[in-house]
Amino acid sequence: MADMPRTAESKSCPICRKPPSPSHAPFCSQGCKDRDLLRWLDEGYRIPGPAADPERVDSGEGEG
């Protein structure tokens, strides 16, 4: 049973682990949804890797 795939019903809110609400999925409430957005806006979530060079990004260099 431990190796069975998780279904949508068995997942929980990624912020507080309560059952998700259909109107706010995958979150349980608007509060948890807003808390997640604030983490993104405050750079609480990051993708690992070297920092981007702002001059290179602004100039369009490296685009293929």
C-alpha positions as CSV (number, residue, x, y, z in Angstrom):
1,M,0.0,0.0,0.0
2,A,3.0,2.3,0.6
3,D,3.9,2.3,-3.1
4,M,0.4,3.2,-4.3
5,P,0.2,6.5,-6.2
6,R,-1.5,9.3,-4.3
7,T,-4.9,10.4,-5.6
8,A,-6.1,14.0,-5.7
9,E,-8.3,13.2,-2.6
10,S,-5.3,12.2,-0.5
11,K,-3.2,15.4,-1.1
12,S,-3.2,18.1,1.4
13,C,-2.8,21.9,1.4
14,P,1.0,22.6,0.8
15,I,1.0,25.4,3.4
16,C,-0.9,23.9,6.4
17,R,-1.6,20.3,5.4
18,K,-5.4,20.6,5.8
19,P,-7.6,19.0,3.2
20,P,-7.9,21.2,0.1
21,S,-11.0,23.1,-0.8
22,P,-12.3,22.7,-4.4
23,S,-12.6,26.5,-4.7
24,H,-9.0,27.1,-3.7
25,A,-7.3,23.9,-4.8
26,P,-4.6,22.9,-4.1
27,F,-4.9,25.1,-1.0
28,C,-7.5,24.8,1.8
29,S,-8.4,28.5,1.9
30,Q,-7.9,31.9,0.4
31,G,-5.5,32.6,3.3
32,C,-3.1,29.8,2.4
33,K,-3.4,30.7,-1.3
34,D,-2.4,34.3,-0.4
35,R,0.4,33.1,1.9
36,D,1.9,31.1,-1.0
37,L,1.7,34.1,-3.3
38,L,3.5,36.3,-0.8
39,R,6.3,33.7,-0.6
40,W,6.7,33.9,-4.4
41,L,6.7,37.7,-4.3
42,D,9.1,37.9,-1.4
43,E,11.5,35.5,-3.2
44,G,10.9,32.8,-0.6
45,Y,10.9,30.2,-3.3
46,R,14.0,30.0,-5.5
47,I,15.3,27.8,-8.2
48,P,18.8,26.6,-7.5
49,G,21.6,27.8,-9.7
50,P,23.9,30.7,-10.3
51,A,22.4,34.2,-10.2
52,A,21.5,35.7,-13.6
53,D,23.6,38.6,-14.9
54,P,21.1,41.5,-15.2
55,E,23.1,43.1,-18.0
56,R,23.0,40.0,-20.1
57,V,19.3,39.4,-19.4
58,D,18.4,43.0,-20.3
59,S,20.4,43.1,-23.5
60,G,18.9,39.9,-24.9
61,E,22.3,38.1,-25.1
62,G,22.2,34.4,-25.1
63,E,18.8,34.1,-26.7
64,G,18.7,31.6,-29.4
